[in-house]
Amino acid sequence: MLAEARRVRAVELFEGGVSNAEIARAVGVCTESVRRWRRVWEQDGASGLRRRAATGRPPKAGRHPGRDGPGRVGARSPGSWF
């Protein structure tokens, strides 16, 4: 995953003593993201920046996000607009 690869690269640069601004430019994120990653890295190490499983309610079986279904604009027939 691209986001995790960015954080891994940032850790390499943290360990090399590179500034937050330089890391942000190198990995293509804002400086605030790098500041947040550095705080986590200082507290929890590189493992703290690993991808975590999604939280919250699991998706309902049979639902496919992004596909047209009842109630979605793409599911209406042209004559049903008025």
N, C-alpha and C positions, 0 to 999 in steps of 0.2 A: 504494500500500500504506500502511496506517495507521501502521505502525511507522516507515517511512521519513519520512512526513509529520511525525511527532512529532519526529524527529531534525532535520529541516529547520527546524521551528519553534524547537527548542532552539538551533540555531546562530544564528538571528536574535536570540534573547534573549541568547546569550553575547556577541555583538557589541555588544549594547546595555548590557552591564555588569550584567545581572540576576543575582541570586544563585542558587545551585543549588537551594535550597529553593523559591524562587519559581518557577523553571522546572519543577521536579518537579510542583508544584501545577497549573501552567498546562497542562502536556501530559499529566498523568494517569499519571505513573510515580513510582517511588520515588527518593529522593535519591541513592542509590548508583548507579542507572542514569545519572543526570545527571552524577555525578562521573566515571564511566567514559567517557561521551560527551565530556565536557570534556577529559579527558586525551588522547583520540584526536584531538579537534579541535585541541588545542594542538600535537600532534606532526605530524599529517598534513593539517590543514585540513578543510574541509567534505567534500572528496572521501573522506576516511577514514571518514566516517559513512554513505556510500552503501551500498545493499543489494548484497550480494555473491552470486555464484552458489553454490548448495549444494555442499558437498564430500562426498566419500565415494562409495560404489558407486552407480552409476545404477540406477534401478528396473528390474526384469525386465519384459520386454515382456508384455503381456496381463494383468498383475496390476493390480487395482484396489483400493487400500486402502479399508477401510470396508465392502466388500461381503462377504456371507457366502460362504464357500468351504469346502472340505474341512478338517475339524479345528476349525472355528469353532463356537461354541455354537449360533448361529442356523441352522446347516446341518443339525442333527440333527432327526430326526422325533420326535414326542412319545413313541412307543413305545420309543425307543432309550435312554431315561434309566436304565432298571434292568436 
